[in-house]
Amino acid sequence: MSEPSSMTGFEVDLTNCDREPIHILGSVQPFGFLLAVNSDWVIVHASTSTLRYLGLAPADVLDKPLTQVMSGHAIHAIRGRLQVLRGADAVERMFGVPLTDGGEDFDLALHYSGRLLIIEGEPSLADALIEAASAVRSMTARIVARPDFEGFCHEAARQVRALTEFDRVMIYRFGHDGAGEVIAESVRPGIGSFLGQRYPASDIPVQARALYERNWLRIIADVDAQVSPIVPEVSVSGEPVDLSMSMLRAVSPIHIEYLRNMGVAASLSISILRDGKLWGLFACHHYAPKHISYERRTAAELFGQLFSLTLESREREVETRRLAEARNLHDRMMNAVVKANQGADSLSPYLDDLCRLVHCDGLALWLEGRLTLRDSTPDASDVHSLIRLLREKDTHAVFATSEISALMPSAAAWAAKAAGMMAVPLSRAPRDYMIFFRKEEAQTVVWAGQPAKLVQVGPLGDRLTPRKSFEAWEETTRGQSRPWTVVERSLAESMRASLLEIVFRLTDLADEERQRAKPASGTADRRTESPGAQHPGFDPWSD
């Protein structure tokens, strides 16, 4: 695909591609045409491909009423479909519409971009596909029948490949650091597998991810095709056409180069969303130019949406069960505190349950001036240093990291016992804490090419370009634990509320006990330390 012209004079390379305005590249792919119509139904922008598909050059349609380009029947159908167009990012589809009396049938996509109505069209293709809803119903039934997560994802990849007939279909999941991993794949025999390989976060820059959250499907039919510029480039007020929701939007030159380096000639991406955020993608690659009908793409998009809903439902079931366990544990701990009246010791029988709930390897509890350690933790003096660090950070909410040594370099020495932590404040002022620990997990990561080898001179000039080798490259990471998931952080927040309630109850019980004891003994109120839990005379709040 030829490089689209820049609407902003923005020169893109790998140092700034995360700021490239990919929604206003000013061109469309050549397998269709684009018209932008104002509120008076006058054409104010047109792609040069109108000559190929409508028999009219942009000069022949610009500033003309749409009625001079399309038949009354076609315009009536478009007006009717606009009545159901709702929402800022809504797109309506029409299939098999003749735009002129007795003319060729076109598939249309309609959406609003600011005050402009964007009409995109491509020739209707004779397609043996059953109606989209029926096809997707069958596909969804097959994935729902797979109870385990791995089988669920692999079956979904198989179904998308059967529908799209692309050479390779991957399910690509984003990690906490933004990097992606291929967790499922269906591939044509003889071209190798990318399963298990990872890709750095920079492969899909932030603005591209934002568009994936708005626009569920993206096709690149031929990386070597000549783009069709939009005429004029900008409106009378100097604004380019925003193509965020366009099905024809041209492609960033960096991404084109990236695909060429992989040997990919055509691609299709279907978003996988969780709570409106990008969880991952169906990434489809073909090694020759490939265009599939708009009807088939619509079926693929619908399947991606249903896959996302099913995935979210399954993950929520797991979360609901774990939250129910947390509530049950809270009730048992509260009853024990009230009945036993043993202060912080009332929580000791439940520490193992707390560890199991968040899948940790060890736990430290600093409460009422006493330190309790359970299973795999740093030494007491190191825990005190951590608590001091947390207090200095004024940590009022759950704080999690998979690499303690990034905050406290000395922690690298005991990463085998505790490389990651999740700290839960147990008081309004940052004083008491429960800290969950995870051991180091030395992990060998298989990258699709060495992610650091990005500095090369490429065909677009003297600048940084995408890596050219995607051969598997292994990297072993040390000093880090398994990351804390969103669910585990949510559980910790839930436990924090429960533990705060218990701490307040312990405080009330202690106050009542002191009030009863004061007339008899007159003893002073003081905090005690657990024997052997910390160094004698150690004050974790002192400098």
JORA-V435757 format. One line per field, one symbol per residue. ss: DSSP state (@ for helix, = for strand, . for the rest). psi: psi as a letter, one per 40 degrees, with the letter a starting at -180 (. if undefined). burial: 1 if it has 16 or more other C-alpha atoms within 10 Angstrom, else 0. Layout:
ss=???
psi=???
burial=???
//
This chain:
ss=................@@@..@@@..==....=====....======..@@@@@...@@@@...=@@@...@@@@@@@@@@@.........=======......=========..========........@@@@@@@@@@@@@....@@@@@@@@@@@@@@@@...=======.....========..........==.@@@..@@@@@@@@@..====.......====..=.....=........=...@@@@@@@@@@...=========..==========.......@@@@@@@@@@@@@@@@@@@@@@@@@@@@@@@@@@@@@@@@@@@@@@@..@@@@@@@@@@@@@@@@...======..======....@@@@@@@@@@@@@......===..@@@..@@@@@@.....======.......======....======.........=..=..........======........@@@@@@@@@@@@@@@@@@@@@@@@@@@@@@@@@@@@......................
psi=hihiiheeehhhaeeeeeehgeefeeiiieeaihhhhaeefhheiiieeddddeehiddedheiideediiddddddddddddehhidfihiihifhheiheaiiihihhihgbeihhhhiihhhhhehihdddddddddddddehdiddddddddddddddddfidhhihhhhadeeiihheiihihieeiieheiihidedgidddddddddhdihhhdheeihihihhidiideehihhfdeheehiihdddddddddeehdiihhhihihfeihdaihhhiieihhhiidddddddddddddddddddddddddddddddddddddddddddddddfeadededeedddddddefieiihhhhfeihhihbhiiidddddddddddddefheihhiiegdeddgdeeddfdddgdiihhhheidigdiihhhiiihghhhhhigihdegegihaeeagiiiiiehfihhihhhieiihihiddddddddddddddddddddddddddddddddddddfiihihiihhediihehheei.
burial=101111100001110011011111111111111111110011111111111011001100110011001110011001000100100000111111111100001111111110011111111110000001001100110011000000011111111110111111111111000111111111100000011111110011111100111111111111101111111111000001111111111111111111111101111111111100011111111111111111111111111111111111000000100110111011001101100000110110001001101101111111111111110111010011011111100011011111111000001101111111111111100111111111111000111111100000000000011111010111000111111100111011111101111110110011000100000000000000100001000001000
//
